Amino acid sequence: MTFRAAWKGLGVARAKPRPFYRRWWFRAPEVLAVLLIFGAANNFGDPSTTPSSVNQQSGVALGGTTVAQAAPVTTPTVSSDQGWVLDSYRFQDRAFGDFGGTVRITNTNTDSQAAVFTVFILIKGHQIASLQGSANSAAGKTVTVQLTSLDKYKPGTYAIDFQTAVTHY
């Protein structure tokens, strides 16, 4: 029987100390370093250093929020689905680097409807983002719909695919 085991049997022996790499004062700087690296890789949430493109402009969005890079309003060829016509759209980079957008949509149906809209953004035929929004509209009325997305913003020239899910009431 060893000396340490004898002392432990009597209840006098000290517990074996934890190694230094398991102590809080060693792990705290590691956690901070990892957070710093991830923050630097994400530019600390600042979208202002996103590369700009020729067809983009800066501006202030409705409600006073600043928009880092907003693509100009475009008038696409008539895109419609289930009696809703997409009149115009504008895509922009939101505060956290995600896609956002505003669309003007007209209800050409003969009755009031509620609808959920999905706009797929394509670059060179590949889908890079999908934006969703919803609206209630009387027949023949045009509404402005804010679109949201969790997809990361990518500047460029876009093609779109407009889809509608309609609820009659």
Rosetta blueprint (number, residue, H / E / L):
1 M L
2 T L
3 F H
4 R H
5 A H
6 A H
7 W H
8 K H
9 G H
10 L H
11 G L
12 V L
13 A L
14 R L
15 A L
16 K L
17 P L
18 R L
19 P L
20 F H
21 Y H
22 R H
23 R L
24 W H
25 W H
26 F H
27 R H
28 A H
29 P H
30 E H
31 V H
32 L H
33 A H
34 V H
35 L H
36 L H
37 I H
38 F H
39 G H
40 A H
41 A H
42 N L
43 N H
44 F H
45 G H
46 D L
47 P H
48 S H
49 T H
50 T L
51 P L
52 S L
53 S L
54 V L
55 N L
56 Q L
57 Q E
58 S E
59 G E
60 V E
61 A L
62 L L
63 G L
64 G L
65 T L
66 T E
67 V E
68 A E
69 Q E
70 A E
71 A L
72 P L
73 V L
74 T E
75 T L
76 P L
77 T L
78 V L
79 S E
80 S E
81 D E
82 Q L
83 G L
84 W E
85 V E
86 L E
87 D E
88 S E
89 Y E
90 R E
91 F E
92 Q E
93 D E
94 R L
95 A L
96 F L
97 G L
98 D E
99 F E
100 G E
101 G E
102 T E
103 V E
104 R E
105 I E
106 T E
107 N E
108 T L
109 N L
110 T L
111 D L
112 S L
113 Q E
114 A E
115 A E
116 V E
117 F E
118 T E
119 V E
120 F E
121 I E
122 L E
123 I E
124 K L
125 G L
126 H E
127 Q E
128 I E
129 A E
130 S E
131 L E
132 Q E
133 G E
134 S E
135 A E
136 N E
137 S E
138 A L
139 A L
140 G L
141 K L
142 T E
143 V E
144 T E
145 V E
146 Q E
147 L E
148 T E
149 S E
150 L E
151 D E
152 K E
153 Y L
154 K L
155 P L
156 G L
157 T L
158 Y L
159 A E
160 I E
161 D E
162 F E
163 Q E
164 T E
165 A E
166 V E
167 T E
168 H E
169 Y L
